[in-house]
Amino acid sequence: MIYQASAVGSIALDLLNQNNHMRVHSIFNNGFNIVNESNDLIFVGTTKNGYFPFGVTIDKNTMHYAKEFLSVGHIVKVSRRGIDYKDFMIMLNQADLVKYDKVETGYTTAIKNVVNDFNFEKFNDSDFYPEKMSEILDALADENSDFPLKYLVGRGSGLTPSGDDMITGILYVDALDPFISEVHKNSLASYLSETVTTIVSENFIKLALKGIFSSKITELGENPSKKAVEALLALGSSSGHDTLYGIYMTLNRR
């Protein structure tokens, strides 16, 4: 069966060009992940979770059949043409190329006003209670402090642990209004190389360090609104709320 992808992120296309084979890493309702030997990741899935720099966008029907053909651990052939496994292929010849630019610095007041209308009380009795997050955020601005993000990296469960999603939120605000010491950014990049969290989180954070984020996050900055916040909150089982909490705490400590 041959299916057509509707869009492909620029990073995903580069990975497809550079590799001959990739491994199915994980499969869920709205998509699946494939990785190469270096654990560089491509997400193939629907638009429910937005667009990703390392994403290939397919419709619900294609995803339905993908789950019938693929299992975790399967090796798929990849190229600029698409993703191929036996009689199942996702073609890219009609896919729109989605390019991603680094987030540029800008005003955060409108984002803060919108985000502050939402309730984050569920974090008060968690590992991520406000006082702890404030301590981490203060330390991030101090180049002489111990590496503060070690507490968050990999903390939580799932494909993207809560602490990692919060780091993405923190890095998003930093991209808009820089405050994190370069020492701590370098420490984070180095720490990730030690396999301290999931492959999925690692890829998200590495891109966030470069100022590149998924569309669900950037849309909040481009159009600060209740609708944009609610779209982010719908991301994953808790990823959206965790990311937004990172944004909320950072904006209110700046």
N, C-alpha and C positions, 0 to 999 in steps of 0.2 A: 504494500500500500504506500502511495506517495501522498504526502501532505505538504502544505505550504505554510511557512512562517510568515507573519505579517511585519515583523520588525526584528532587527538585530542590533545590539549595542556595539559600539566601536571596539571595546575591549574584547568582547566575545568573538567578534570577527577576526581580530588579531590572533586569538588563541586557536581558532579553527584553522587559520592559515598556517600556524606554526607547528601543529600536531597532526599526526596521522591517526592516532587512536586515543580514546579517553575512556575512563571507567565510570559506570553509573554509581554514584556515591550514595544518593538517597532519593526516595520517591514519596510524594505526598499528594493530597487531593488536587492542588492547583499547579503542580509542576514537579520537575526532577532536576537533580544536580549531577553534572558530570565533571570529573577532575582529570588532570594529567598527572604525570609522575612527580611533578613538583607541587602538586596539590593546588594548582591554579584552577579556579572553578568557573563553570558556565551554568547559569540557571536557565532552564528551558521551561516556560510555563505561561499561564494566562496573565491578563493584566490586573487580576484581583489585588496583587501586592504591588502594583505599579510597574514602572520600567526600571531596568538596572543596566549599568554600563557593561556588565558581564552577562547580560540576558539575551535570550532568544524568545520572542513572543509568539505563542501559538494560541489557537482558540480552544474552547472547552471540548469540542468533538475530537480534535487531535490529541488532547491530553487524555481523554477517555481511552483511546486506542493505544496510546503510549504505555499506559499502565497494563494493558493486555499483553504487550510484546516484551516489555523490559522488566528486569529484576535487578536489585542491588548487586553489584559485582560484575554485571555484564560489560563486555568491552565493545564499544561502538566505534565505527570508522567515522572520522571527521575530516572535513576539508572546507574550502571556500564554498563548495556547492551545498553543503549541509551536513546532516547527521544521519548515519546509515547503520541499521542493524538488521541483517538478513533481508527479509522482504518488507521492512518498515523503514521509510526514509522521510525526513523533514527537509524540504528544499528551501534554499535561501534566495533563489533567483528572482523572486517577487517581493522580497522583504525590504522594507525601508531601513536605511542605515541611520541609527540614532547616535549622534555624536554628543559627548558630554564634556562640558568645560568646567574648569575649577570654579567653585563658588567665589564670587567677588565680595570684598568687604562692603558693608552697607549698614543702614540704620536697623536697629532691632526693636525699637519702641513698639511698633505696630504688632510684631510677633508676640512680644511680652504681654501686651494688653489682651490679646486673644487667648493665649495659653493660660493666663492667670484666671480665666473664667472656669477652668476645669478643676476637678477634684482629684487630689493626689494623696488623700489621707490613708489609702491602703498601704503606703510605704512607711508610715510612721512606726509600725511595729515590725518592720522587716530588717534585713541586713543593710538596707539602703536608707535608713532613717535620715531625716533632714540634717541633723547635726553632723553625722558622719559624712554625708555628701558635701556639706559646707567645708568641713575640714579638708577633704580631698581637693575641692576647688581652690581653696586658699593656697594649698601647697603647690598646686599646678603653676601658680604665678610666681613661685619662689624657686629660683634655680638652685638654691642651696638646700632645699628640703629633700628628704628621701623620696624615691620614686613613688608617688601616691596612687597611681592607677593599678598597681599590683593587686590592691584590694579588690578591684572591680573585675579585672580580666578573668573570664571563665567562671565567674560566680553566678550560680543559677543552673538551670537545666534547659534542655532543648537544643535545637540546631543553632540558635543564637541565644546564649544565656543572658539573663536580665542585665547583669553588669556590663556585658559587651554592648548591648543596645544603648545603655546609658552613656557609655564612652562615645558611641557614634553621635548621640545628641549633644554631648559636651563639645566634641570636635566640630560639629556643625556651627554652634554659636561662635567658637573660636575662629572659624573660617570667615564669619561675618564681622566679628569684632575681636581681633587677636588678643589673647592674654596669656596663653600657655607658653612657658619657657621652652625654648628649643631643646634644652637638656632633657626635659621630660618626654618630648615627642620622640627624640632619638632613643630614649630608654624604652619607650613603648614599642617602637619598631623592632628593636633588638630583642625584647622580651617575647614578642610574638613568634620569633624564629625558634623558640624553645619548645614549641608544640604545647602551649599552655591553655589552649581553648579549642573550639571546634574549627574545622576547615572553613565552614561558612562564615563564622564570625571573623576569623582571621582575614578573609578576603574583604569583608565589609570595612573592617577597621583600617586595613592597609590603604584602601581607596580613600577613606575619610581623612587619613593623614595627608593625603595629596589634595584634599579639598573637593573630592568627588563623592556624590551621594545619590541615592535612589530618587526617583521622581516624587514619591510620596513626601519626602523630606524637603526637597527643593521647592515644591509647590507651596509649602507653608510660608517660605520666605518670599516667594514671588507674588503670592496672593494671600496675605494673612487674613484668615476668616474662620468662622466656626466650621464651615464646610470642609476646609482644608485640614483642620485639626481632627475632625471626625474621620476623615479619610485616612489619616495617619494612624489613628487609634484602632482602625479596623485591620491594621497590618498584623498578620499572624495571630496566635492565641494571646500573646501579651507583648510582642515585640514593639508594636506601635505605642502602647502606653509606657513601656520602659524607655523608649527613645524620647518620647515627649517629656517624661519626667527629667531626663538628663538635660533637655533643653530648658525646661522650667526652672530647675535648680540653678543652672548656669546663668540664665538671664536675671534671676533674682539675687545673685551674688555679685553681679557686675556693677 
